[in-house]
């Protein structure tokens, strides 16, 4: 069993397979995003704790990615395709910002 299958298996056991599961996971994702933001803020606020903060940021980014992948799996979406779409949208937003729109 690969890591994505393992994540899906254990998440189904923990959160169930009912239709509200993606909603539950999205709430967890919001929590993980807040965790990431908090650690980035702490990195700036406490520069002497950089090693600790960077370790926490790496963990938080991993948690965000795992929950995002799980939501994609629950909704039968291709994670790689969603990632590429998100990157394309980010590029377009940057171009719009630079063009003054």
Secondary structure as UniProt FT lines:
FT   HELIX           3..15
FT   TURN            19..20
FT   HELIX           21..45
FT   HELIX           47..49
FT   HELIX           50..74
FT   TURN            75..76
FT   HELIX           79..99
//
